[in-house]
Amino acid sequence: MFALHDDDSSPIRRRPPAIWRTMTALDTGLVHLVGRLKVTGGIPRELRGKPLLMAANHIGVFDALVLIAACQRIGVAPRFLLAGGLLDAPLIGPALRASGHLRIDRGKAGAVEQFHQAVEAMRSTPNPIMVYPEGRISHDPGLWPERGKTGAARLALAADVPVIPVSQWGAHEAVYWGTETVSGPADLVPLARSGLTAPLRRPVFKVHFGTPVDLSDVEPGRPGAGVRAHAKIMRAITTGLIPLRAGEMNEPRFHDPTRPTDTVSPWKP
């Protein structure tokens, strides 16, 4: 990540690459075109300019764009830990790689080495990294966080960095889930239709940056440390999500007919 400035307008520490500044400006413009952004919370002053992990819930294909705009508002430009397929995509892939985002290929031989590279990247740069602990958009009928993976927790423990839980709601209303495999133009029709109508509906994109997760009682070397740290992180994300979705505690008001609903969240309050 690239720390931009403190809340009190202190001098810029490090400017992100020009390509990422351009992408962020375009992203922010798109987010404000599609809906209304509401950001609460922030990064404590004492943690700014230091290694940091930010862990967010995953609710839709548009939510990364919302997170980028929300981070820009509080003065940070995050590097994301991204699936390799996205970094290999035409056009967007080279731009993301040039912007310094990190790669993870889950379940592949190089994943272990990529994990160690991410740990070193976090230790050596005084800027945050954004991750999705769930690994995919939630399939829970109520869109509560899925069980998720322990990778983000293990990353935080290995690098010995604080974790900021990031809760978001509303981005799922911008664009339908669509399909995991795009085999032709017909697969893009639901996304295009939902995206074109979003500016007329003006959904509210709510993002809350919570207080750092207390992992002081988790000993990194103990068996099950990653599982315990992961549970703390996911509960913190869920706690921050509750007030964002008041009146929608059971199911989202916005119905997405394309999103699978075949899992049950263990974190639902």
N, C-alpha and C positions, 0 to 999 in steps of 0.2 A: 504494500500500500504506500501511498504517498501522502504524508501529513501536509496539509495545506496551511492551516492557521488555527490558533486557539480561539475560544469564544470571545476573548477580549481583544481580538484583532491584532495579536502579536505578530511579529515578522514571519513571513513564509519560511518554512524550514527546507522544503524540497519540492520543486515543481515536478509534476508527473510529465512523462513524455508528451510531446506536442500532439501526437496522434491520439493519445488517451484524453487530453484536454479537449480536443475537437469532438471525439466520440461522446464525452460527458456532456458537452454543450448541446449536441444534437439530441442526446438522450433526455436531458432535462426539458428541452423544448417539446419533445414528443410526449413526455409524461404530463406536462401541463396542458397540452392540446387535448389529450384523451380524457383527463380527469382532474381532480383536485388533490393536492398533496398536503397531508397533515403530519407533521413530525413532532414527536415528544421525546423527552429524555436527551441523552447525549453521552459523550465520553468525558469522564472526570478529568479535570485539569492535570492532575498528577500523573495520569496515564498517557497524556498526549505526547507524541514524539518518542514513544517507547514501543517495543514489540508487543503485539496485541492480537488476539484472535476474536473475531466477531462471528457468532453462530446464529443463523436465521432459519425460520420455518419456511417451507416451500409450498406455495399455494397455487401457483399458476405460471404459465409461460411468460407472462409479462412482469412477474415480480422482481426479477433481477434488474430490470430497467428502473423500477420504482426504488429499489434499494440504492442504486447508483445515484439517483437524484436526491434521495434522502441523505445519503452520506455527503454529497456535495453541499447540502444545506447546512450540515453541522461542521463542515470544514475538513473532511477527509475524503481521499480518493482511493477506494479499496482495490487491492488485487484480489481476484477470486481464485479459489482452487477449483479448477474446471475439469470436466470429463474430456478425455483426449479427443473424442469425436468432434467436439465443438472447436477445438483448436486446430483440427485438421480440415475444417470446412473451408470451401472456397471463399475468398474475399474477407469474411469476418475472421477466419482463423489466423491469417498472417497479421492482421491488425491487433488481435488480442495477444498474440505472442510478442509482437513489438512493444506492446503496452506493459509487459512484465507479468502477465497472469501465469499461474502455476498449473501444471498438468498432473492429473492422477488417472491412471487406467485401472479401475477396480478389477480384481480377479485375474490380472495379467502378471507375467513374470517380472516386469519392471516396476510393479506397484510398490514393492518394498524400498527400492532405491529412490523412487519418487517421493516416498514418505520421508526418507532421511534428507532428501534435498529440500523438502518443504520445511522441515525442522531447522535446517541450517539457514534457509532463507529468512525464516522468522527471527532467528537469533541474531542474524547479522544486519538486519535492516530495522530501523526504529519506526516501523510503520505496520498497520494492521493487515491481516488477511481475513477475507470473508469466506465462510464455508456454509454449506447446507448439510447439517448432520443427518437429515433424513435420506439424502441421496437421490430423491425423486419427489415429484409433486405428490402430495398426500392422496391416498385412495380412500381415506376414511370418509364415510357418508357425511359427517359433520364438518369435514375439512380441518379436523384437529390434527396436530403433528403425529406422524407415524412413529413406530418404534425407533427407526433410524439405525445408524451405524455408530460404532464407537471410535471411528477414525479421528473425528474432530477432537474428541476428549483426549485420545492418546497423543495427538499432535500437541495439544496444550500442555499436557503433563511432560512430554518429552522435551519441549522447548522451554518449559517453566515460565509460561506467560499467562497474564490474566485473560479471562473470557468475558466478553460483553454479549449478553443474550439480546437478539434483535427479533422483535415480534412484529408481524405485519398482517394487514387485513385489507381487502378491497381490490387488490391487484387481480384476483381471480375473475373479477367482473369485466375486465378490459378485453380479454381474449379467451375463447374456449380452450379447454385442454387439447382437443383435437385428436391426434393419434400419435403413437410412438413410432410408427413406421410410415413414412410418406412414400407411396409407390406411384403417385400421379397427381395431376392437378385437382382431381376430385377430393383428395385428402386435405387439401388446403382450403376448400370452400367454407367449412364451418368456421375456421379461424378468420378468414377474410370477412365473412358476414358479421361475426361478433365484433371484430376490430373496427369495422366501418361504422357500426352503430354506437360504439362506446363514446365518442365525442358528444353525441346527442343525449346520452344517458348521464354523462358527467359523474362517474363513480368517484367515491372518495377513497383515496389511497392513504391508509393510516400506517405509520411506522413508528415503533417505540424502541428506543435504545435503553435497555435496562441497566440496573446496577451490576457490577462485576459479580460473577458466580463465585461463591466461597468454596474453594477446593482445598482449603488448608488441612482438612482432616483426611484427605486422600493421599496415601503414600504411593508414589509412582511405581515403586518396585514390588509392591504387594500384589499377589494374584487377584484379579478382578478389579484392579484399580480403574481401568478404562471403563468398565461397565458402571461402576459407582459414579465416576465423574460424568459419564454420558447422561445418566439419570438426573443428576443435579442440573446439568445444562438444559436438558429437555423440559424439566419441570419449570425452570426459570423462564424459558421461552413461552411455555403455556401460561404461566402466571401473568406475563406481560400481555398475552393475547386476549385474556378474558375481558378487560375493559374495552378493548378495541372492537369487539364484536357483541356488545351489549344488545340484547333482543334477538340474537341469532345463536344462542347457546347450543341448540340441538342441531339445526341444519342451516346452511346459508340461505338467505332470502333469494339470492341470485341462483337460478338453476342452470347448471351446465350439463346438457344431455350427453356430452361426449366424455365426461370424466368418469373413470372406473370408480366403483364404490365397494371394493371387495376386501377391504381390511378394516380392522377396528383399532382405534388409537388407544394405547395403554395410558396415555397422559391426560385424557379428557377429564376435566374436573367433575 
